[in-house]
Amino acid sequence: MNYETKRLFATPFDRIAKVALMLVILGLMTSCGKKNSEEKASQSIIRVNDDEITVLQLNDELQRAHIQPGQQEEAGKQIAQRLLDRQILVQEALKTKLDRNPRVMQAIENAKMQILAQAYLEDKVSSLAKPTEAEITDYRTKNPNIFANRKIYVMDELAFAIEAGNAQELQTLSDSAKALENVTQWLGAHQIKYARAQAAHAAESLPPELLSKLSKMVVGDLIFINSNGRIVVGRINEIKDLPISESDSKPLIERILSGQKRKQSAEAELARLRSIAKIEYIDKKYAAIAGTNASPQAAKPTEQEKQVTTTEPTNAADVAKSPDNGKVESHIEKGLSGL
């Protein structure tokens, strides 16, 4: 189920920001100082007019893309072409003096500050100790629905949006509907467009509240899910038991716990820096929200809501499209990162 709303189009400012980021990267590279011609020549792989693309740039892109050693040669050719295109675009941007455009200059400054802030936090958390065996075992024990008792829920789904005026009727429908056909009839009567599909959802890709509800349901049950006015009605067709073995889950849990430690450490460092910084709110209206890291908690469904469950958005990439696919690491890492 896809409950996350994403911006699927680029605004003009997005394009300016991308150009600005390229200019920042170019500026950071050139600010490191000129190397002697022999050393530079030995590292250069492509010359674009008067600029050169080096093997260091290529290796950095390969590393950030997490390309496996056996695939680096082929991937390197593709990345080299992207670097070439980027260099051409940067040159043209400089020719047209886009680097002096006020909005681009502001975007460059913002990108530079973001890079520096991220680099500081990464430096602070880089020396954290790895999770212990006891921590890994404890995490697996406390999350049986994700590992030992992991399930895949295969569902027929209807997705649609409703107006506030239909909310009460939808609540009544959720209490009485026994099949998806009851829902489609109601949608047709109200002239509401909908999309129908079949999907498989791995336990680790679901919000904890929704997973808890699904774990109590059986084949044939209907569930109504409300995510910011977007409704998904699902009928459970099949529930598959696909546990993850202890040996397979160990490296995965280690990465999850490491990520949590990094996040906690970064938040603690930011809190420390806040406490010693001299902060003055020039415009008092921002004082109430500035500095808060807490996000509003999702409202829990009341007894009257029954089958209508309100969830926080989740990423569509977290939904396992094939219930028999053993490659679940990315789903678990993303789905559990907030636990």
Beta strands, then each sheet from edge to edge (+ up, - down):
strand 1: 44-48
strand 2: 51-54
strand 3: 151-161
strand 4: 195-202
strand 5: 222-227
strand 6: 230-241
strand 7: 308-310
sheet 1: 1+ 2-
sheet 2: 4+ 3- 6+ 5- 7-
end
